[in-house]
Amino acid sequence: MVINLTVFLICLKIFFARMTDVCLGTFRTVNVVKGNKGMATLIAFIEVFIWYMVAKEALNPSIKSIFVPIAYAGGFATGTYLGMLLSARYIDGHLTVNVISSTINENDILTIKEHGFGVSMLNTHDNKTLLILEINKKHLKELRKLIKSIDENSFITVNETKYVHNGFIK
């Protein structure tokens, strides 16, 4: 199947426009979850405007080529991936990290604090220790490495935090 220049250019336009609007949509969704109303609203307007323009082009009945839906789908997939990267890089967030361990002790807690992390420790009824830490998400890799160096068998859960008031956060 040969693709002519006009169809090729339309496919490129659809791919990049769809990539842009889906990337914005992913970024907008994260802003909605984080409560950034103004930013989410602005992104929504731009996202839907682009989507309308590209959908109009993609659904043009005079263009009969399998490459049009391929460009549309490819732009969607690429936009999702790029939107996730963009959100991870530019949207600050906090994480609640819970660690359950059979071996962590007071000295280990001091080590964690010496690395700049605020930590609360609770003893469980089955002789384990529960650590609760609130961190900036950019420090997660560092904290996981530290916890695993102290107890590689520890059970770690990580949850996004919507709101933080007071406390110590690295």
HELIX and SHEET records of a PDB file:
HELIX    1   1 LEU A    5  VAL A   33  1                                  29    
HELIX    2   2 LYS A   37  ALA A   58  1                                  22    
HELIX    3   3 PHE A   67  TYR A   90  1                                  24    
HELIX    4   4 GLU A  106  GLU A  114  1                                   9    
HELIX    5   5 LYS A  137  HIS A  139  5                                   3    
HELIX    6   6 LEU A  140  ILE A  150  1                                  11    
SHEET    1   A 4 SER A 120  ASN A 123  0                                        
SHEET    2   A 4 THR A 129  ASN A 136 -1                                        
SHEET    3   A 4 HIS A  94  SER A 101 -1                                        
SHEET    4   A 4 PHE A 155  THR A 161 -1                                        
END                                                                             
